[in-house]
Amino acid sequence: MKKKAIFGLMTVLATSMSCAVAAPDKGAAKEGAKKYDETVLIPAGKFLFGKDKKEVNLPAFVIDKYEVTNKQYAKFNLDHKYAPQLANFPVTMVTLEDAKSHCEALDKRLPTEQEWEKAARGVDGRIYPWGDTFEPDKAITSETDFEGHPPQPLRGGSRPKGKSPYGVMDMAGNLWEWTASYDERYSILKGGSYFDDQDYAMSTSRLRSIPEDTKDYFGFRCVKDAK
């Protein structure tokens, strides 16, 4: 984590110095067709959870299709500033409480680790949202070619081929996402990030962090109970 913290600071500085330039986004031309407030229903039922594929039964819930964006976050957090061209890039540098508060403002909440993982991998125990073999063009990880730009998260939905079995985007790489689950005093994040390699992008991978932590590779999405 110390190494990541140093790298994170360097990335923030680099981004702030050249915020007019975003990393390459091959899907940007279709951005206007995306609805970043879209949600996906995850049906009730059993799925295989964790590396040991333990069978878990969950009630139905609804999850954000994309990670919360800068534009969405600024709606309830007026002090949040961002470059206009980064409006639909996922928000970063948020604490657990920041993420919780945003979800609550929408009458939503953070997903549990189990909910997040079911939305990412479906019911068959696959390793990645798309299957059991890593494919670099389906995730935003350290294997991504940023074409000379500093490594950073990309616009939501930049890797549509990497969607989960339910159609949820960016659940392998891009940003670690806060969940409502804990491991002792540590909060659990899921999904890996642009800074981490393919092993961390596995649906079963998890990162423990103190709730007050903020990183440029931390983001979140919200859920709500299905009616």
C-alpha positions as CSV (number, residue, x, y, z in Angstrom):
1,M,0.0,0.0,0.0
2,K,2.9,2.4,0.6
3,K,4.1,1.9,-2.9
4,K,0.6,2.5,-4.2
5,A,0.3,5.7,-2.1
6,I,3.5,7.1,-3.6
7,F,2.4,6.2,-7.1
8,G,-1.1,7.6,-6.5
9,L,0.3,11.0,-5.4
10,M,2.5,11.1,-8.6
11,T,-0.5,10.3,-10.7
12,V,-2.7,13.0,-9.1
13,L,0.1,15.6,-9.7
14,A,0.5,14.5,-13.3
15,T,-3.2,14.7,-13.9
16,S,-3.6,18.1,-12.3
17,M,-0.8,19.5,-14.5
18,S,-2.3,18.2,-17.7
19,C,-6.0,17.8,-16.9
20,A,-6.9,19.0,-20.4
21,V,-5.6,15.7,-21.7
22,A,-7.5,12.5,-20.9
23,A,-6.2,9.1,-21.5
24,P,-7.3,7.4,-24.8
25,D,-10.9,6.3,-24.9
26,K,-11.8,4.3,-27.9
27,G,-15.5,4.3,-27.0
28,A,-15.7,8.1,-26.5
29,A,-17.6,8.6,-29.8
30,K,-20.5,6.7,-28.4
31,E,-20.6,8.5,-25.1
32,G,-23.7,10.5,-26.0
33,A,-25.7,7.3,-26.2
34,K,-24.8,6.2,-22.7
35,K,-27.0,6.8,-19.7
36,Y,-24.7,7.0,-16.8
37,D,-27.5,6.8,-14.2
38,E,-28.7,3.5,-15.7
39,T,-29.2,0.6,-13.3
40,V,-29.3,-3.2,-13.7
41,L,-31.5,-5.7,-11.9
42,I,-29.6,-8.6,-10.3
43,P,-32.2,-11.4,-9.8
44,A,-32.7,-13.2,-6.5
45,G,-31.1,-16.6,-6.2
46,K,-27.9,-18.6,-5.5
47,F,-24.4,-17.9,-6.8
48,L,-20.9,-19.2,-6.2
49,F,-19.0,-16.7,-3.9
50,G,-15.3,-16.4,-3.3
51,K,-12.3,-18.5,-4.4
52,D,-13.8,-21.5,-2.7
53,K,-17.1,-21.0,-4.6
54,K,-19.3,-21.2,-1.6
55,E,-23.0,-21.3,-2.5
56,V,-24.7,-18.1,-1.3
57,N,-28.4,-17.1,-1.7
58,L,-29.1,-13.4,-2.1
59,P,-32.4,-11.5,-2.6
60,A,-32.8,-9.4,-5.7
61,F,-31.2,-6.0,-5.9
62,V,-30.5,-3.2,-8.4
63,I,-27.0,-1.9,-9.0
64,D,-25.5,1.0,-10.9
65,K,-24.5,0.0,-14.4
66,Y,-21.4,2.3,-14.2
67,E,-19.1,3.6,-11.5
68,V,-20.3,6.9,-10.1
69,T,-19.0,9.7,-12.3
70,N,-17.6,13.2,-11.5
71,K,-20.7,14.8,-12.8
72,Q,-23.0,12.6,-10.7
73,Y,-20.9,13.0,-7.6
74,A,-20.8,16.8,-7.9
75,K,-24.7,17.0,-7.8
76,F,-24.6,16.3,-4.1
77,N,-21.1,17.5,-3.3
78,L,-20.8,21.0,-4.5
79,D,-17.2,21.4,-3.6
80,H,-16.2,18.6,-6.0
81,K,-14.4,20.2,-9.0
82,Y,-13.3,18.5,-12.2
83,A,-12.3,19.4,-15.7
84,P,-15.3,19.4,-18.1
85,Q,-13.9,16.7,-20.3
86,L,-13.8,14.4,-17.2
87,A,-17.5,14.7,-16.4
88,N,-18.2,11.1,-17.3
89,F,-15.0,9.6,-15.9
90,P,-15.5,7.9,-12.5
91,V,-15.0,10.0,-9.4
92,T,-11.9,9.1,-7.3
93,M,-10.4,10.2,-4.0
94,V,-13.5,9.5,-2.0
95,T,-13.6,8.0,1.5
96,L,-16.0,5.2,2.5
97,E,-18.2,7.8,4.2
98,D,-18.1,10.0,1.1
99,A,-19.4,7.1,-0.9
100,K,-22.0,6.1,1.6
101,S,-23.3,9.7,1.8
102,H,-23.7,10.0,-2.0
103,C,-25.6,6.7,-2.2
104,E,-27.9,7.7,0.7
105,A,-28.7,11.0,-1.0
106,L,-30.1,8.9,-3.8
107,D,-32.0,6.6,-1.4
108,K,-29.5,3.9,-2.2
109,R,-26.6,2.2,-0.4
110,L,-23.2,0.6,-1.0
111,P,-23.3,-3.0,-2.1
112,T,-22.1,-5.8,0.2
113,E,-19.1,-7.7,-0.9
114,Q,-21.4,-10.6,-1.9
115,E,-23.7,-8.4,-3.8
116,W,-20.9,-6.8,-5.7
117,E,-19.3,-10.2,-6.6
118,K,-22.6,-11.7,-7.8
119,A,-23.2,-8.6,-10.1
120,A,-19.6,-9.1,-11.4
121,R,-19.4,-12.8,-12.1
122,G,-22.9,-14.1,-12.3
123,V,-23.9,-17.5,-10.9
124,D,-21.4,-19.9,-12.5
125,G,-18.3,-19.1,-10.5
126,R,-16.3,-17.6,-13.4
127,I,-13.1,-15.8,-12.6
128,Y,-13.6,-12.6,-14.6
129,P,-16.9,-11.0,-15.6
130,W,-16.6,-12.4,-19.1
131,G,-15.1,-15.9,-18.3
132,D,-12.1,-17.7,-16.9
133,T,-9.3,-16.3,-19.1
134,F,-8.0,-12.8,-18.8
135,E,-8.4,-10.7,-22.0
136,P,-6.6,-7.3,-21.9
137,D,-9.1,-5.6,-24.2
138,K,-11.9,-6.3,-21.7
139,A,-10.5,-4.5,-18.6
140,I,-8.6,-1.4,-17.6
141,T,-5.5,-2.7,-15.7
142,S,-1.8,-2.3,-15.6
143,E,-1.7,-4.3,-18.8
144,T,-3.7,-1.5,-20.6
145,D,-1.9,0.5,-23.3
146,F,-2.4,4.1,-22.2
147,E,-0.5,5.3,-25.3
148,G,1.9,7.6,-23.5
149,H,-0.6,9.1,-21.1
150,P,-0.2,8.6,-17.3
151,P,-2.1,5.5,-16.2
152,Q,-5.5,6.6,-15.0
153,P,-9.2,5.4,-14.9
154,L,-11.0,5.7,-18.2
155,R,-14.5,6.8,-19.0
156,G,-17.3,4.6,-17.7
157,G,-18.1,1.8,-20.2
158,S,-14.9,2.1,-22.1
159,R,-14.6,-1.7,-22.3
160,P,-18.1,-2.9,-23.3
161,K,-16.8,-6.4,-24.1
162,G,-15.8,-6.8,-20.5
163,K,-19.4,-6.4,-19.1
164,S,-20.6,-8.8,-16.5
165,P,-23.2,-11.5,-17.3
166,Y,-25.9,-9.0,-16.2
167,G,-24.5,-6.2,-18.3
168,V,-22.7,-4.3,-15.5
169,M,-19.7,-2.3,-16.7
170,D,-16.1,-1.9,-15.4
171,M,-16.2,-4.6,-12.7
172,A,-12.7,-5.8,-13.7
173,G,-10.1,-3.0,-13.3
174,N,-10.6,0.8,-13.7
175,L,-11.1,1.4,-10.0
176,W,-11.3,-0.5,-6.7
177,E,-14.9,0.0,-5.5
178,W,-16.0,0.5,-1.9
179,T,-18.4,-2.0,-0.4
180,A,-20.4,-2.0,2.8
181,S,-18.5,-5.1,4.0
182,Y,-15.7,-5.2,6.6
183,D,-12.8,-7.6,7.5
184,E,-12.2,-6.7,11.1
185,R,-11.6,-3.0,11.2
186,Y,-10.8,-2.7,7.5
187,S,-13.3,-1.9,4.8
188,I,-13.4,-4.2,1.7
189,L,-13.0,-2.9,-1.9
190,K,-13.5,-5.0,-5.0
191,G,-12.6,-5.0,-8.7
192,G,-9.0,-4.1,-9.0
193,S,-7.8,-0.9,-10.8
194,Y,-5.9,0.6,-13.7
195,F,-2.8,0.4,-11.5
196,D,-3.1,-3.3,-10.7
197,D,-2.5,-6.3,-12.9
198,Q,-5.0,-9.0,-14.0
199,D,-4.8,-11.0,-10.8
200,Y,-6.4,-8.2,-8.9
201,A,-9.1,-7.8,-11.6
202,M,-10.5,-11.2,-10.7
203,S,-14.0,-11.1,-9.3
204,T,-12.9,-12.8,-6.1
205,S,-10.0,-10.3,-5.4
206,R,-10.4,-7.9,-2.5
207,L,-8.5,-5.0,-1.0
208,R,-8.6,-4.1,2.6
209,S,-8.4,-0.4,3.6
210,I,-9.1,1.9,6.4
211,P,-12.5,3.7,5.9
212,E,-10.9,7.1,5.9
213,D,-8.5,6.3,3.1
214,T,-8.6,8.2,-0.3
215,K,-6.8,7.1,-3.4
216,D,-6.9,8.0,-7.1
217,Y,-7.7,4.4,-7.7
218,F,-10.7,4.2,-5.3
219,G,-14.3,4.7,-6.6
220,F,-17.7,3.2,-6.0
221,R,-21.2,2.4,-7.3
222,C,-24.5,2.2,-5.5
223,V,-27.2,-0.4,-5.1
224,K,-30.8,-0.6,-3.7
225,D,-33.1,-3.4,-2.8
226,A,-35.4,-4.5,-5.6
227,K,-39.1,-3.9,-5.0
